[in-house]
Amino acid sequence: MHHAFSIPMSRRDFMKLAGLTAVGAALGGASEQTKAEAGAAPPVPSVDFGEADLPVLYDTDVCVVGGGAAGTAAAVTAARKGAKVILVERGISLGGLATQGCVFPCMATYCYDSDTPYITDLNKRMERQGVPPLLGVDTDTYYGGGRGQYVPEYLSFVYDEMCEEAGVRILYNTSLIGAVIDGERIAACVVQTIEGLAKIQARIFIDGTGDALLSRFAGIPAEKGSEKTGRNQPMSLRFEMGGIDMGKLYHQFIIKGVKERGPFDKLAEDTLRKKGRPFLQFWKWKENEPFFRDGVTRGELTEDDIVYIQAFTITGKPTVMSMNCPEMPALNFSATDAVSFSEAVTFGRKMMRRLAGFFIRNIPGFEKAYIIREASMVGVRESWRIRGKYYMEAEDYLKAHHFPDAVCRTAYPIDIHDVKTEFSAKLKKGQYYEIPYRALVTNEISNLLVAGRCASGSFAAQASFRIQPTCMSMGEAAGIAAAWGLARGVEVNAVRWENIPKSERSYVSEG
């Protein structure tokens, strides 16, 4: 008979759960105060699963939690290096925001030669699927790094293909709910599956959750939001619209807008003027543009709706546009408050419908358009960040710092959507800063690596290193370090990236 997962519940464990419920209620009652606090995040409420008689679903070399840009790169790379790898993903497709969140634009690093081998391989595989890199991007502005756009229906397939070839075992529809800590090591993570609770034991764990959830379960110090305001960056709920007459849109709206200095920023205008390129790859309204503000006056849109309006054409979808909006106001909603996060979804869906209706009624070419897809994942730019062995600051970007243990390079600006900041200065062409390996490991837990947007850094630093190519490269480095440490019996937080032979590293600093 098939053995169903179950968790024996002692009176002591029950009382722990009851106590945590009371704590949760108390925290909920003080949510407004919590939102106003800056920086340090309190320990995540958890249950001691150490004595729970849970079935062991896997006993493996490396367990990666989170199948987004960083986690998938880590899992594939570690497996290619010979490790047995389990990849835990709460959805049913890999790629995170790129596939589930409709975040099609893959922002460039602004840095030549920043693509690490994993990214190069991924891009070649996408091209074999018939999805060429995004054209129409001004290479004088967006130079180096990434490919412009990943189409989700192809990307999720390619990710499955890469995992299958490397031998990665994917555990879909599975959520992390706890961790078993043994001294300075994670002994197991506890997951919720369709069968119930289970443990995954591993020698090394990689946190690719984006929210530093595994790290917080392990007691790693974490921060959330701005050190000044306590607010997270605003979240988005993106969507696609189909049935668009692109010719009509171009001739009756885009060209007219460019000639009359209409609702387009400088990048859009420059892109449209490039000969021999698709007519529209990037469309972003300019602040205080009357076209959209008149929609507010007429009651078709709200002030919140017009804060951020952006759209992209999609490779292989000739009548479809990706709406890189709406953006829910950070002043009202938090990415680190469960209730607020849920309310933001409902609010965002209303914004989405208002925007779609406005486009249909007012933009030539949209008369017969309709929503064909809503994101199944909220676009979170920033939530929790760990405090690792090295803590990245805005100065690392502003002064173009390089490191001997660097795992990748980027020059992507400090991109904070919430407010205009003092970090408006950008690196000059040819300049870049590097992400050190020490930002991916902690002092407290010896067998934990953290990659992606929740790596160690300040609010401003994270606003630069959060983009997909940089997260992929961090994940790739984590996978290399995990396999390297395993093969030599070295804990990952003791691995010295610069001591790994150059031929085995994904990136070597030029100093």
PAMI-97030 format. One record per residue (C-alpha): z, x, y. Coordinates in steps of 0.05 Angstrom, whole numbers, plus 32768, in hexadecimal, padded with zeros to 4 digits. Layout:
[rec [Z,X,Y]] ...
end
This chain:
[rec [8000,8000,8000]] [rec [7FF0,8018,8046]] [rec [802E,8033,8068]] [rec [8036,8014,80AD]] [rec [8056,803D,80E4]] [rec [809C,8027,80F8]] [rec [80D6,8042,811E]] [rec [811D,803A,8102]] [rec [814A,8025,813C]] [rec [8193,8038,8139]] [rec [81C7,8017,8166]] [rec [81CB,8058,818D]] [rec [817F,805A,8198]] [rec [8180,8011,81AB]] [rec [81B6,801E,81DF]] [rec [818D,8057,81FB]] [rec [8152,8029,8203]] [rec [817E,7FF4,8223]] [rec [819A,8027,8253]] [rec [8154,803F,8266]] [rec [8140,7FF7,8273]] [rec [817A,7FF1,82A4]] [rec [8167,8033,82C5]] [rec [811F,801A,82CB]] [rec [8136,7FDB,82ED]] [rec [8161,8002,831D]] [rec [8127,802F,832E]] [rec [80FA,7FF3,8339]] [rec [812C,7FD7,836A]] [rec [8129,8017,8392]] [rec [80DE,801F,8390]] [rec [80D4,801E,83DB]] [rec [8106,8056,83E4]] [rec [80E6,807D,83AC]] [rec [80A2,8078,83CC]] [rec [80BC,8095,840C]] [rec [80DA,80D2,83EA]] [rec [80AD,810F,83EB]] [rec [809E,8143,83B6]] [rec [80CC,8149,837B]] [rec [80C7,8114,8344]] [rec [8104,80FE,831C]] [rec [8104,810A,82D1]] [rec [80DB,80D7,82AB]] [rec [8105,80A4,8284]] [rec [80FE,80B2,823A]] [rec [811C,80A6,81F5]] [rec [8137,80DE,81C8]] [rec [8107,80D9,818D]] [rec [8123,8117,816B]] [rec [8148,80F0,8136]] [rec [8117,80B6,8130]] [rec [80F7,80B1,80EB]] [rec [80AF,80AC,8103]] [rec [8073,80BC,80D7]] [rec [804F,80FC,80E8]] [rec [8007,80E9,80F6]] [rec [7FEF,8131,80FE]] [rec [800C,8177,80F7]] [rec [7FDC,81A4,811B]] [rec [7FD2,81E4,8143]] [rec [7FC3,81C5,8187]] [rec [7FCF,817F,81A1]] [rec [7FAC,816C,81E1]] [rec [7FC4,812D,8204]] [rec [7F91,810E,8232]] [rec [7F46,810E,8226]] [rec [7F2E,8115,826E]] [rec [7F07,814E,828D]] [rec [7F3E,8181,8281]] [rec [7F58,8168,823E]] [rec [7F15,8163,821C]] [rec [7F02,81A9,8233]] [rec [7F44,81C4,8218]] [rec [7F3C,81A2,81D5]] [rec [7EF4,81B6,81CA]] [rec [7F00,81FE,81DF]] [rec [7F3F,8208,81B5]] [rec [7F1B,81EB,8178]] [rec [7EDF,8218,8183]] [rec [7F0F,8253,8183]] [rec [7F28,8240,813E]] [rec [7F65,8213,814C]] [rec [7F71,81D0,812A]] [rec [7F72,819F,8164]] [rec [7F87,8156,816D]] [rec [7F71,8134,81AE]] [rec [7F99,80F7,81C2]] [rec [7F76,80C5,81F0]] [rec [7F91,8082,8207]] [rec [7F4C,8064,8212]] [rec [7F10,8061,81E3]] [rec [7EE4,8094,8206]] [rec [7EEF,80DC,821C]] [rec [7EE1,80F1,8263]] [rec [7F19,80CD,8288]] [rec [7F03,80B8,82CE]] [rec [7EBC,80D1,82C3]] [rec [7EB1,809E,828C]] [rec [7EE6,8069,8294]] [rec [7EF0,806D,82DF]] [rec [7EA7,806B,82F5]] [rec [7EB2,80AD,831A]] [rec [7E69,80C3,8313]] [rec [7E66,80F6,834A]] [rec [7E7C,8139,832F]] [rec [7E91,815C,836F]] [rec [7E77,81A3,8374]] [rec [7EA5,81DF,837B]] [rec [7E80,81FA,83B9]] [rec [7E82,823B,8393]] [rec [7E4A,8263,8372]] [rec [7E51,8276,8329]] [rec [7E8E,824B,831F]] [rec [7E74,8228,82E0]] [rec [7E9A,8241,82A4]] [rec [7E79,8242,825F]] [rec [7E93,81FE,824B]] [rec [7E75,81DD,8289]] [rec [7E32,8200,827D]] [rec [7E31,81E7,8235]] [rec [7E43,81A0,824A]] [rec [7E0C,819E,827F]] [rec [7DD8,81B6,824E]] [rec [7DED,8180,821D]] [rec [7DE7,814B,8253]] [rec [7DA1,8163,8263]] [rec [7D8E,815D,8219]] [rec [7DA4,8114,821E]] [rec [7D71,810A,8254]] [rec [7DA2,810D,828E]] [rec [7D8C,8144,82BE]] [rec [7DBA,815F,82F4]] [rec [7DBF,8134,8332]] [rec [7D87,8143,8363]] [rec [7D86,8139,83AD]] [rec [7DC5,8160,83BA]] [rec [7DC3,8190,83F4]] [rec [7DCD,81D4,83D2]] [rec [7DDF,81F4,8415]] [rec [7E1D,81C8,8415]] [rec [7E2A,81BA,83CC]] [rec [7E1E,81FD,83AD]] [rec [7E37,8210,8368]] [rec [7E63,81EC,8337]] [rec [7E59,81AD,8310]] [rec [7E19,8185,8309]] [rec [7E1F,814F,833E]] [rec [7E26,8114,830E]] [rec [7E3A,8103,82C7]] [rec [7E20,80C0,82AD]] [rec [7E5A,80A3,8284]] [rec [7E32,8083,824C]] [rec [7E14,80C7,823C]] [rec [7E52,80F0,824C]] [rec [7E80,80CB,821B]] [rec [7E4C,80D5,81E4]] [rec [7E45,811F,81F4]] [rec [7E91,8128,81F4]] [rec [7E96,8108,81AF]] [rec [7E5E,8136,8197]] [rec [7E81,8174,81B2]] [rec [7EC2,8161,8191]] [rec [7EA2,8151,814E]] [rec [7E7C,8193,814D]] [rec [7EBB,81BB,815E]] [rec [7EE7,8196,812C]] [rec [7F14,8172,815F]] [rec [7F37,8135,8142]] [rec [7F38,80FE,8177]] [rec [7F6F,80CA,8177]] [rec [7F55,8091,81A2]] [rec [7F7C,8055,81BC]] [rec [7FBC,807E,81B9]] [rec [7FF0,8085,81EF]] [rec [8025,80BB,81F9]] [rec [806B,809D,81FC]] [rec [8099,80D8,81F2]] [rec [80A5,811F,81D9]] [rec [80D4,8141,81A9]] [rec [80F0,8180,81C9]] [rec [810E,81B9,819F]] [rec [812E,81EC,81CE]] [rec [80F6,8208,81F9]] [rec [80BE,81EA,81D0]] [rec [809D,81A7,81C6]] [rec [80A3,8198,817C]] [rec [807B,8157,817D]] [rec [8060,8122,81AB]] [rec [806C,80D9,819C]] [rec [8032,80A9,81A2]] [rec [8025,805F,819E]] [rec [7FEA,804E,8171]] [rec [7FCD,800D,8158]] [rec [7FFA,8016,811B]] [rec [8039,8024,8142]] [rec [8060,8062,8155]] [rec [8052,80A7,8138]] [rec [805D,80F1,8145]] [rec [802A,8128,814D]] [rec [8045,816C,813E]] [rec [8023,81AA,815A]] [rec [802E,81F3,8169]] [rec [8011,81EC,81AF]] [rec [800B,81AF,81DD]] [rec [7FDB,81A7,8217]] [rec [7FEA,8174,824D]] [rec [7FA9,8156,8266]] [rec [7FC6,8113,8279]] [rec [7FB8,811B,82C4]] [rec [7FFD,80FE,82D0]] [rec [8023,8139,82B1]] [rec [8042,8106,8282]] [rec [804C,8134,8247]] [rec [8069,8169,8276]] [rec [8099,8138,8294]] [rec [80AF,8120,824F]] [rec [80BD,8169,8240]] [rec [80E8,8170,827E]] [rec [80B9,8199,82A8]] [rec [80C7,8195,82F3]] [rec [8093,816A,8315]] [rec [807F,8151,8359]] [rec [8059,8115,8372]] [rec [8036,8102,83B2]] [rec [8036,8125,83F5]] [rec [8071,8151,8407]] [rec [806E,8132,844D]] [rec [8063,80E8,8440]] [rec [8074,80DE,83F6]] [rec [8032,80B9,83EE]] [rec [7FFF,80C6,83B8]] [rec [7FB6,80CB,83C9]] [rec [7F95,8087,83C9]] [rec [7F79,806A,8389]] [rec [7F34,804D,837D]] [rec [7F18,8016,8350]] [rec [7ECE,8025,834B]] [rec [7E94,7FFB,8333]] [rec [7E49,7FF8,8328]] [rec [7E16,7FC7,8345]] [rec [7DD3,7FB9,8324]] [rec [7D95,7F92,8337]] [rec [7D8A,7FB9,8377]] [rec [7D45,7FBD,8395]] [rec [7D46,8007,83A5]] [rec [7D04,8007,83CB]] [rec [7D1A,7FD0,83F9]] [rec [7D5E,7FF2,8402]] [rec [7D3C,8033,8415]] [rec [7D07,8019,8445]] [rec [7D2E,7FE1,8467]] [rec [7D74,7FFE,8469]] [rec [7D79,8048,8459]] [rec [7D40,8062,8484]] [rec [7D52,8031,84BC]] [rec [7D9A,8049,84B8]] [rec [7D86,8092,84BC]] [rec [7D58,8087,84F7]] [rec [7D8B,805D,851C]] [rec [7DC6,8088,8509]] [rec [7DDE,8050,84DC]] [rec [7E15,804D,84A8]] [rec [7E0A,8091,8489]] [rec [7E2D,80D4,8490]] [rec [7E0A,8116,849D]] [rec [7E05,8129,8453]] [rec [7DE2,80E8,8443]] [rec [7DB1,80F2,847C]] [rec [7DA1,813A,8468]] [rec [7D97,8124,8420]] [rec [7D68,80EC,8433]] [rec [7D3D,811A,845C]] [rec [7D31,814A,8421]] [rec [7CE9,8141,8409]] [rec [7CD9,8135,83C0]] [rec [7D20,8120,83AE]] [rec [7D3C,80DC,839A]] [rec [7D44,80B1,83D8]] [rec [7D8E,80A5,83D1]] [rec [7DC3,80CD,83AD]] [rec [7DFC,80C8,83DE]] [rec [7E0D,8091,840E]] [rec [7E4D,8091,8436]] [rec [7E5B,8068,8473]] [rec [7E71,8089,84B4]] [rec [7EB3,8078,84D4]] [rec [7EB1,803D,8504]] [rec [7E6A,802B,84F1]] [rec [7E5C,7FE6,850F]] [rec [7E35,7FCE,84D2]] [rec [7E74,7FCD,84A7]] [rec [7EA5,7FBE,84DF]] [rec [7E7D,7F7F,84F1]] [rec [7E8A,7F69,84A9]] [rec [7ED4,7F6C,84B9]] [rec [7ECA,7F43,84F8]] [rec [7EA5,7F0E,84D1]] [rec [7EDC,7F0C,849C]] [rec [7EB0,7F26,8464]] [rec [7ED7,7F67,845E]] [rec [7F1D,7F7F,846E]] [rec [7F33,7FBE,8492]] [rec [7F49,7FDB,844F]] [rec [7F04,7FCE,8432]] [rec [7EE0,7FF9,8465]] [rec [7F0D,8036,8463]] [rec [7EE1,8057,842E]] [rec [7E9C,803E,8419]] [rec [7E71,806C,83F0]] [rec [7E39,8063,83BD]] [rec [7E0D,808C,838F]] [rec [7DCD,8080,8369]] [rec [7DD5,808D,831E]] [rec [7DA7,80B8,82F5]] [rec [7D80,808E,82C3]] [rec [7D94,804B,82E3]] [rec [7D5C,803D,8315]] [rec [7D78,7FFA,832F]] [rec [7DC2,800C,832D]] [rec [7DF2,802C,835E]] [rec [7E38,8047,8352]] [rec [7E69,802F,8386]] [rec [7E9A,8067,8394]] [rec [7ECA,8034,83B1]] [rec [7EF5,800C,83BF]] [rec [7F30,8038,83D1]] [rec [7F73,8016,83CF]] [rec [7F9F,802B,840A]] [rec [7FD3,8060,83F9]] [rec [8003,8041,842B]] [rec [8007,8003,8400]] [rec [7FFF,801D,83B9]] [rec [801A,8057,8390]] [rec [7FFB,807A,8355]] [rec [8041,808B,833C]] [rec [8062,8046,833F]] [rec [8052,801A,8303]] [rec [8057,7FD8,8328]] [rec [8032,7FF1,8365]] [rec [7FFB,800F,833A]] [rec [7FF0,7FCC,8317]] [rec [7FEE,7FA7,8359]] [rec [7FBB,7FD8,8372]] [rec [7F8B,7FC4,833A]] [rec [7F8C,7F7B,834F]] [rec [7F85,7F8E,8398]] [rec [7F4B,7FBD,8388]] [rec [7F26,7F89,8360]] [rec [7F28,7F5A,839C]] [rec [7F0E,7F92,83C9]] [rec [7ED6,7F9F,8397]] [rec [7EBF,7F57,8399]] [rec [7EC0,7F55,83E5]] [rec [7E97,7F95,83EA]] [rec [7E64,7F7D,83B7]] [rec [7E5D,7F3A,83DB]] [rec [7E54,7F5D,841D]] [rec [7E1D,7F8A,8401]] [rec [7DF8,7F4F,83E3]] [rec [7DFA,7F27,8423]] [rec [7DEB,7F5F,8454]] [rec [7DC5,7F99,8436]] [rec [7D7A,7F93,8428]] [rec [7D6D,7FA0,83DF]] [rec [7DB0,7F85,83C8]] [rec [7D9C,7F3B,83CB]] [rec [7D99,7F35,837F]] [rec [7DCC,7F6A,836F]] [rec [7E0B,7F5E,8346]] [rec [7E46,7F83,832A]] [rec [7E35,7F9E,82E5]] [rec [7E72,7FC9,82D7]] [rec [7EBA,7FD0,82EF]] [rec [7EE0,8010,82E2]] [rec [7F10,800A,82A7]] [rec [7F3C,8041,82C5]] [rec [7F5A,8045,830A]] [rec [7F40,8081,8332]] [rec [7F80,80A9,833C]] [rec [7F76,80E7,8366]] [rec [7FBE,8100,8364]] [rec [7FFF,80EA,8343]] [rec [802F,811D,8325]] [rec [8028,8169,8326]] [rec [8051,819B,82FF]] [rec [8078,81D7,8319]] [rec [805D,820F,82EE]] [rec [8064,825A,82EE]] [rec [8037,825E,832A]] [rec [8035,8228,835F]] [rec [7FF3,8221,8384]] [rec [7FF7,8215,83CE]] [rec [7FC5,8203,8405]] [rec [7FC8,824C,8419]] [rec [7FA7,825F,83D7]] [rec [7F6A,8238,83EE]] [rec [7F6C,8248,8438]] [rec [7F73,8293,842C]] [rec [7F44,8295,83EF]] [rec [7F78,82B4,83C1]] [rec [7F61,82D6,8381]] [rec [7F8C,82E5,8344]] [rec [7F89,8316,830A]] [rec [7F97,82DC,82DA]] [rec [7F65,82AC,82FA]] [rec [7F46,8279,82CB]] [rec [7F11,825D,82FB]] [rec [7EFA,825D,8343]] [rec [7EEC,8226,8375]] [rec [7EE1,821B,83C0]] [rec [7EE7,81CF,83BF]] [rec [7F0B,81BC,8400]] [rec [7F50,819D,8406]] [rec [7F38,8156,83FF]] [rec [7F6F,8125,8412]] [rec [7F58,80DD,841A]] [rec [7F98,80BF,8434]] [rec [7F9A,80DE,8479]] [rec [7F78,8111,84A4]] [rec [7F9E,8151,8499]] [rec [7FA8,8196,84B5]] [rec [7F80,81B2,847A]] [rec [7F3C,81A5,8498]] [rec [7F26,81EF,8496]] [rec [7EF4,81FF,845F]] [rec [7EE4,8241,843E]] [rec [7EA5,8263,8454]] [rec [7E68,8265,8427]] [rec [7E75,829A,83F1]] [rec [7EC1,8295,83F5]] [rec [7EEB,8276,83BE]] [rec [7F31,8275,83A3]] [rec [7F48,8279,835B]] [rec [7F76,8252,832D]] [rec [7FA8,8280,8309]] [rec [7FBA,8276,82C0]] [rec [8003,8274,82D5]] [rec [7FF7,8231,82F6]] [rec [7FE9,8214,82B1]] [rec [802A,8229,828F]] [rec [8074,821E,829B]] [rec [80B4,8245,8297]] [rec [80D9,820E,8272]] [rec [80AC,81FF,8236]] [rec [808B,8239,8211]] [rec [8055,8213,81EB]] [rec [803B,81E6,8222]] [rec [7FFB,81EE,824C]] [rec [7FEA,81BF,8285]] [rec [7FA3,81B6,829D]] [rec [7F7F,818A,82CF]] [rec [7F96,8166,830D]] [rec [7FE0,816B,82F8]] [rec [7FE1,81B7,82F6]] [rec [8014,81DC,8321]] [rec [8008,81D5,836B]] [rec [8019,81B3,83AC]] [rec [7FFC,8171,83C4]] [rec [7FC9,8195,83EF]] [rec [7FB6,81C8,83BB]] [rec [7FAB,8192,8387]] [rec [7F7C,816F,83B8]] [rec [7F4D,81AA,83AD]] [rec [7F55,81BB,8363]] [rec [7F53,8172,834A]] [rec [7F06,816E,8343]] [rec [7EE4,8169,82FF]] [rec [7EC5,81AE,82F8]] [rec [7F06,81D1,830A]] [rec [7F2D,81A5,82DA]] [rec [7EFB,81B3,82A3]] [rec [7F01,81FE,82AE]] [rec [7F4E,81FA,82AE]] [rec [7F49,81D4,826C]] [rec [7F19,8206,824F]] [rec [7F4A,823F,8260]] [rec [7F84,8218,8242]] [rec [7F5D,8211,8201]] [rec [7F4D,825C,81FF]] [rec [7F95,826F,820D]] [rec [7FAF,823F,81D8]] [rec [7F83,825C,81A2]] [rec [7F90,82A3,81B9]] [rec [7FDB,8299,81B8]] [rec [7FDA,8278,8174]] [rec [7FB1,82B0,8154]] [rec [7FE2,82E4,816E]] [rec [8024,82C0,816A]] [rec [802D,82C0,81B5]] [rec [804A,8285,81DA]] [rec [8018,8269,820C]] [rec [8047,8271,8248]] [rec [804B,82BC,8235]] [rec [8000,82C5,822E]] [rec [7FE2,82F2,8263]] [rec [7F9D,82D8,8272]] [rec [7F87,831B,828E]] [rec [7F98,833D,824C]] [rec [7F68,8311,8224]] [rec [7F28,8339,821A]] [rec [7EF5,8328,824F]] [rec [7EC3,8312,8219]] [rec [7EF3,82DC,8202]] [rec [7F06,82C1,8246]] [rec [7EE0,8289,8268]] [rec [7EEA,82A9,82AB]] [rec [7EF9,82EF,82C4]] [rec [7F11,82FA,830B]] [rec [7EE9,8329,8336]] [rec [7F29,833B,835B]] 
end
